[in-house]
Amino acid sequence: MTQALPIFSKPRRQFVARCAASLALPLVANAAFGALAPSAAAPDFTLRSMGGPNLRLQEQRGQVVLVNFWATWCGPCRQEMPQLNKLYDKYRAAGFMLLGVNVDDNSQHASDVAQKMGLRFPVLLDSDKAVSRLYDLSTMPTTVLIDREGRVRHVHNGYLAGYEDLYDKEIRGLLK
């Protein structure tokens, strides 16, 4: 009697199982991502703006809001900033607000970099990371698009050239 040979050896099957589990984990974690679940209310926060006064997310109700979490040490964040400036300029008169939430420990350095980059949208300072924890961030940059009723509609982790085209399409859809 012949016995069927396994396609993979036992160590190989264990390796494949571990790889499959590691690939599935982000999907499961994303599905359980309560703070930013689509259509959930965006967690409210108040932060000091680079310009001085505090700004509260809830006060932006009635506008489409893009919240971009960024850091000065993050290369993709810096690459994205000129594109965010263009989106802000394009849609701000149509009921769109862009809030850049900087997570650096050194607020002065963050302000210097923001000025050097010529950011025209409000930059908020989250040096104690309270809002970052509230939004359960795992990636820099993270971009959250919130509708006029204050509900999370889109979450983008990271940045690659061309993402701004997707942001543009999503913003237009929410402004209608």
Phi, psi and omega in degrees: 000135179262147180249137179292134178274139177296148180296320179238153175290164181302313178299323180293318178298320179295319178298313180299319180296318179296318179297315180298319179295320181291329177286327182283332184304311178299326179293317178293317180297320179295321180293329181268008185286081188298318187297329185237031178296139179306137181074358175283154176297134177292131178302129181284150176205160172231128179225155175285134178272159179302328179283350177126297186288158176285152177228132181250132181302315183302332179290351180268001180307144184096348176244156169279130185238129171253119177254120181245114177272127185213167178218152181292332181279356185265109180302310179299328178298313181294325178294326183283332188305314179299326179291322177294321176304315181297318179296318179299313180297321184292321190246355187299327179283350183260011180097032181242136176234136176243126179241119175267117180257109180271135185251013180294151175291324184261101182297325180295318178297318178300316179297318179299314181294318179299318178294317180299324180279351178070038181292131183258348179267160180298133175250122181256149187251118180243054185293336177269000175066017181296316181287324176301319177292320179302322179268004174052051184289141176231353186221144172243134347284162169236132182241127182240126179253125187242135182280179184296338180268002178086021180257140177293128179247325181214143175230129179237123178258124181085181179210135170229150178308133181105341178302329182299332177293321177293316177304314182302313181298316181293319178297313178303317180298323181280336179281342181296000000 
